[in-house]
Amino acid sequence: MAFAWQDEIARRVRGEAVRDAPLAPRTSIRVGGPADLLLRPADPDALCELLRAVREMGVPLSVLGGGANTLVADAGVRGVVARLPPDFPGEAVEGERVLLSGGAPTSRLAARAHAHGLVGMEFLSGIPGTLGGATAMNAGTRLGEMKDLVERVELATADGTGFVPAASVGFGYRTCALPPGAVVTRVELRLRRGDVRESAARMREDQARRRLSQPLDRPTFGSTFRNPPGDHAGRLIEAVGLKGYRVGDATWSDVHANFVVNLGGATASDVVALIRLARARVLERFGVRLATEVRFLGQFLAGELEDAPGPGPGPRES
């Protein structure tokens, strides 16, 4: 029976299950096809049951958080796409430590921190998505990174949930090394006491700077490439003449050359074509091989991603 595995997973896992669910509206760039099954587990136990079910049945699993830094293939995603609810139980603030759900929006951290007189998370003010995704990608700006704040990470696996210290997840530049098959359920961060008004003012200033220097008025997944050592990807893309260059309804932004913008009807193939072209031109002119920050999710055409290495598919939040 064609949908037997979907029926079985929906039966076993408590939560909301939707077949052939559109994913484009659930990503910040608004591109891509549907998921065979989109499932929102009701709680951590349901998530662990989902991880057991897909392991036993051999069904692919991906985890989608806020959909930032994610490009979904035009053909969609086979298997299960899981989205964590924003309110997994156990959130708390104790002293200078804040424990929040991996499915919570990044904006919640500032709200909870400021309510308790805590500061230090200002760099997250302009980063969209969820805290689980921000942790998995070691999201950051020139002001800081998640690795500067994370004390512990609670992970769900097919065998249950448990905390691991931040040192064990291998934080690197815009990445971390979560154990295979693990999903971030909660994140504990250490902040510090400080001037909340000053913190809020710094966040407003950073957001204003971003509005002037980034195309935040159109769908985009943020920075496309990681900055190579000692340089900036946007500068390199502009230097090879691609700022404002368009393929279909996708274009390298004329505000910031490291941002791909969806002009309204872009496809994943349009976006990949821009990425491949930029990597080829930058490599040819400067000898620099740009690596993507983007997570590629789903069934891309054969050879489409050969020149676009970066974070790949798997059960990690984004």
Buried (B, 14 or more C-beta within 10 A) or exposed (E): EEEEBBEBBBEBBBBEBBBEBBBBEBBBBBBBBBBBBBBBBBBBBBBBBBBBBBBEBEBBBBBBBBBBBBBBBBBBBBBBBBBBBBEBEEBEBEEBBBBBBBBBBBBBBBEBBBEBBBBBBBBBBBBBBBBBBBBBBBBBBEBBBBBBBBBBBBBBBBEEBEBBEBEBBEBEEBBBEBEEBBBBBBBBBBBEEBEBEEBBEBBEEBEEEBEEEBBBEBBBBBBBBBBBEEBBBBEBBBBBEBBEBBBBBBBBBBBBBBBBBBEEEBBBBBBBBBBBBBBEBBBEEBEBEBBBBBBBBBBBEEEBBEBBEBBEBBBBBB
